[in-house]
Amino acid sequence: QNFYEYEIPLSPTAHEPATTDPNLIWPEANNVDLVLDELKEVKLARDRAFRTSNTSITEKYSQVKGKATISVVGAPNLSNVRTIMIGVRNPRF
C-alpha cells in the first residue's frame, strides 16, 4: 500500500443542544491547513532513514509537524492521486 496520513487532534463540539452555529458544531481548532510540501518532506526524510538504517518503506514512518503527525507508507506519488479518504479515529477504543 502507498499512502500519506495526516493526523491532528480534534476538539470536541461544545455541549450546546440543538445549536445551529457552525463555529460551535465544528470549532476552528479542528480546521485542517494541509501543506502538501510537508508530505513530500516526510517521505524524503523516510527515504534518507531507509538508506542508513533498518527502516522499511512498507512500515509506517511518522514525523510531527506543528500540531499534525504526518506519516508515509510505501511510495505514494501526489501526481497519481485518485482517492482521498477522510476519517476520524477515536482514541478511546
Secondary structure, DSSP 8 states (H G I E B T S, - for coil): --EEEEE---------TT---HHHHS-GGG-----HHHHHHHHHHHHHHHHHSS--TTS-EEEEETTEEEEEES---GGG----------TT-
